Amino acid sequence: MAGAEANEWAILEKSHPPKIFEKGEMIYWQGSHAEEFYYLKSGRVRIFLCSENGSEKTLSVTKPGRIFGEAAFFDGLPRVSSARAVTRSEVVPITRRRLMECIRQEPQLAVSLFAYLAQTIRMLSAQLDTVAFQNADERIARLLLQLSAESKVVSATHEDLAALAGVSRVTVSRILSDFCWRGWIQTHYREIRVIDIDALRRFLNAD
């Protein structure tokens, strides 16, 4: 979904000047009404859930060239998650009026949105299957493959991976250390570089 998708969303990027969100600034809150969804022009945005006691669970980390906050925008229900800028980010808000104008200019955009929503459903189903049936090391290996598909680099902290995989941070650190020792990945500050994609795939496909 890299090159082609970037071109498909280009009209959204040009539809309105971006808003600047500084690191740590909230973009929207869980439970709020969705008047718009968003295109991320630059930076990184963390999508997360908040519990009643204030704890947070990361759902995803959005990269440039992607849209986010679209679910509540389309179904008209309150937002089920919150979004916060991880780094200084340029975010283009897309209202219904702007979306319709974009679709009139580029009808293929509607098909692209349908395809994107379908892929999101598949991804959520795969994550549910992963949490329900796979061991912790298999969950982390699958996440690394999914998140590094475009650039072989995963821009996420150990806490982010722990939340996505449904395991503890200590478990993530142990598994990543093992993968490093095997020569499959290299870890850096807030970044994991996948060195041997085939090895991770073989690990997942092993009996």
C-alpha positions in Angstrom: 0.0 0.0 0.0 3.0 2.3 -0.4 3.4 4.0 -3.8 -0.1 3.5 -5.2 -1.8 4.5 -2.0 0.3 7.7 -1.7 -0.9 8.8 -5.1 -4.5 7.9 -4.2 -4.4 10.1 -1.1 -2.5 13.0 -2.8 -5.8 14.8 -3.5 -6.6 14.8 0.2 -3.2 16.3 1.0 -3.9 19.2 -1.4 -7.5 19.7 -0.2 -6.6 22.0 2.7 -3.6 23.5 4.4 -2.3 21.2 7.2 -2.7 21.9 10.9 0.5 21.7 13.0 0.4 19.6 16.1 3.4 19.7 18.4 4.9 16.6 20.0 2.5 15.4 22.7 -0.5 17.5 21.5 -3.9 15.8 21.3 -5.6 15.6 17.9 -8.9 14.2 19.1 -10.2 12.5 22.2 -12.0 9.2 22.8 -15.8 9.8 23.0 -15.8 13.0 21.0 -18.0 13.5 17.9 -16.1 13.1 14.6 -16.7 16.1 12.3 -13.6 15.1 10.3 -11.0 12.5 9.6 -7.3 13.2 8.9 -4.5 12.7 6.4 -1.0 12.7 8.0 1.3 14.7 5.8 4.4 14.5 8.1 5.3 13.3 11.6 3.8 10.3 13.5 0.5 10.0 15.4 -0.3 7.5 18.1 -3.8 6.0 18.2 -4.7 4.7 21.6 -7.5 3.7 24.0 -8.0 5.2 27.5 -9.4 3.2 30.4 -11.5 4.8 33.2 -8.4 4.7 35.5 -6.4 6.7 33.0 -4.2 3.9 31.6 -3.6 3.8 27.9 -3.3 1.0 25.3 -1.7 1.7 21.9 -3.7 0.6 18.9 -1.4 1.8 16.1 1.2 4.4 15.2 0.3 6.2 12.0 3.0 7.1 9.5 3.0 9.9 6.9 0.9 9.3 3.8 -1.9 7.5 5.8 -5.4 8.5 7.0 -6.7 8.0 10.5 -9.8 8.8 12.6 -12.0 7.6 9.7 -14.2 5.0 11.5 -16.2 7.4 13.7 -16.3 9.9 10.8 -18.1 7.4 8.6 -20.4 5.6 11.1 -21.4 8.8 13.0 -20.8 7.3 16.4 -18.5 8.7 19.1 -14.8 8.1 18.7 -13.6 4.8 20.3 -10.0 6.0 20.5 -7.8 9.0 21.0 -5.0 10.4 18.8 -1.8 12.2 20.0 1.1 13.5 18.0 4.2 11.5 18.7 6.4 14.0 16.9 5.7 17.5 15.4 3.1 16.6 12.8 1.4 18.1 9.8 -2.2 16.9 9.7 -4.8 17.7 7.0 -8.4 17.6 8.4 -11.0 16.2 5.9 -14.6 17.3 6.5 -17.6 15.8 4.6 -17.7 18.8 2.3 -14.0 18.5 1.5 -14.3 14.8 1.0 -17.2 15.2 -1.5 -15.3 17.8 -3.4 -12.3 15.5 -3.6 -14.4 12.6 -4.8 -16.0 14.8 -7.5 -12.5 15.7 -8.7 -11.2 12.2 -8.4 -14.0 9.5 -8.3 -11.4 6.7 -7.8 -10.9 8.1 -4.3 -14.2 6.5 -3.2 -13.0 3.1 -4.3 -9.7 3.6 -2.6 -11.5 4.5 0.6 -13.6 1.3 0.4 -10.5 -0.8 -0.2 -8.7 0.9 2.8 -11.6 0.2 5.1 -11.7 -3.4 4.0 -7.9 -3.8 4.6 -8.4 -2.2 8.1 -11.0 -4.9 8.9 -8.7 -7.6 7.7 -5.9 -6.2 9.8 -8.0 -6.1 12.9 -9.2 -9.7 12.3 -5.6 -10.8 11.9 -4.6 -9.0 15.2 -7.4 -10.8 17.0 -6.3 -14.1 15.6 -2.7 -13.3 16.7 -3.6 -12.4 20.2 -5.9 -15.4 20.6 -3.7 -18.2 19.1 -0.1 -17.2 18.8 2.7 -17.2 21.4 4.3 -13.9 22.4 7.4 -14.3 20.2 5.2 -15.1 17.2 3.1 -12.1 17.8 6.1 -9.8 17.9 7.6 -11.4 14.7 4.3 -10.9 12.9 4.1 -7.3 14.1 7.6 -6.6 12.9 6.8 -8.0 9.5 3.6 -6.0 9.2 5.0 -2.7 10.4 8.2 -2.9 8.4 6.5 -3.9 5.1 7.3 -0.5 3.4 10.7 0.5 4.6 12.1 -2.4 6.7 12.1 0.0 9.6 9.6 0.0 12.6 9.2 3.4 14.3 7.8 2.2 17.6 8.9 1.9 21.2 8.9 -1.3 23.2 5.8 0.0 25.0 4.0 0.5 21.6 4.8 -3.1 20.5 3.8 -4.5 23.9 0.4 -2.8 23.6 -0.1 -3.9 20.0 0.8 -7.5 20.8 -1.0 -7.7 24.2 2.1 -8.6 26.2 4.3 -6.9 28.8 7.2 -4.5 27.9 9.6 -6.9 29.6 8.5 -9.7 27.3 8.9 -7.5 24.3 12.5 -6.5 25.4 13.4 -10.2 25.9 12.1 -11.2 22.5 13.7 -8.3 20.7 17.0 -9.1 22.4 16.7 -12.7 21.2 15.9 -11.6 17.6 18.9 -9.3 17.7 21.1 -12.2 18.8 19.9 -14.2 15.9 20.7 -11.4 13.5 17.2 -10.9 12.4 16.8 -7.2 13.6 18.8 -4.3 14.9 17.4 -2.1 17.6 17.9 1.7 17.9 16.3 4.5 19.9 12.5 4.3 19.1 13.4 2.3 16.0 13.8 -1.3 14.9 15.4 -2.2 11.6 14.5 -5.6 10.2 17.6 -7.2 8.7 16.4 -10.7 7.8 12.7 -10.7 6.7 13.0 -14.3 5.4 14.2 -15.6 8.8 11.2 -14.0 10.5 8.8 -15.5 7.9 10.4 -19.0 8.4 10.1 -18.6 12.2 6.3 -17.9 11.8 5.9 -20.8 9.4 7.8 -23.3 11.4 5.8 -26.2 12.9 
